[in-house]
């Protein structure tokens, strides 16, 4: 059992030093101190919250819901197209693929496929 713990710590240490993980962490920090990105994130959160609230009061096919959904789409699109956020999302995809590869290696004999669970 100690071998498993030791190997787990070694894997954790290796991951914390991986250039993909380091880049993701760096971009996350930059994103959280970027006023424009944080404003866009806040606007997206407000739009999502508004859409969710509207669903409690209006029919799904109502004009109010359609307008709220459109505003949510625009807010998410604006956030996703901010250069720093776009870089972060690209880095996130690479780290996610790394984690999926590790999952495939560690758990392939258990028939656990996280890729299918996260679609």
N, C-alpha and C positions, 0 to 999 in steps of 0.2 A: 504494500500500500504506500509506503514511503517513496518508492520509485515513481509512482504515479504523481504524487504531490511534487516531487522534485522535477519531474518532466513538465508538469503543468506550470511551475514557476519559471522554468527555463523558456517554455513557449511564450509565456506572458512577457518575459524580459525581451525575448527576440522580437515579439510584436511591437513592443514599446519603442524599439530601435529601428523598426522597418521604415524605410523612406516614405512609403505610401501613408503609413499611420502618422508619421511626423508631419508630413505635408497637410494631411487632413486636420490635425490638431492646430497647426499654425494658421491655416485658413479659417478655422472655427474662431480662433481668438481674434483674428483680424476682422472677421465678420461681426463679432459681437461688439466691437468698439467703433465700427463704421456707422455713423449716424444715419446715413442714407439707407443702408441695408436694414438697420433696426427700425427705421420709420416704415419701410416697405413691409417688413415682417409684422409690425403692429397693425398696419392697414389690412394686411391679409387676415390676421387673426380677428379683427373687427368684422370683416366681411364674412368670414366663416361663422362667427358667432351670430351675426345678423341673419344669415341664411338659416342656420339651425333654429333660431327663435321663430323666424317666419314660418318654418315648416310646422310649428305647433299651432299656428293661427290661420293658415291659409291652405287651400287645396293645392296639391302638388302641381297641378296644371294651370294654376292661376297666374295672372300677369305679374303679381307681386313676387311670387316665387321665381318666375322666369327672370325678372329684373334682379332679384337678390342673387340668383345663381350666376347671372352674367357679371355682376359686380365682384362676386367671389372669384370667378375665372380671371377677370382683369387684374385683380389684386395679386392673385397667385402668379399670373404670367409676368407682371411687373417685377415681383420679387425674384422669380426664377431667372429673369433676364438681366438682373443686375450682374455686372461682370464678376464681382467677388463671390456672389452666391452661385453663379454658374460654375466658377472654378471649384468652389466647395463641393457642389453636387457631383462634378466629374471626379474629384478626389474621393468622395464618398463611395461612388460606384466601384472604384478600384479597390478600396479597402473591403467593401462588401464582397467582391469577388474573391479576395484573399481569404476572408472568413469562410466563404462557401467551399473553397479548395481545402481548407483545413478540416472543415466538417466532413467533406467527402473522404478525406484520408482517415480521419479518426473514427468515423461512424459508418463507413461503407458496409461493414459486415452486419450492422444492425438494421439495415433497410430504412434508415431515417434519411429523408431527403428534405432538407430545409428549403431548398429552392421551390419545391412544390407547395410547401406550407406558406410561403411568402408571396405567392402570386395573386 
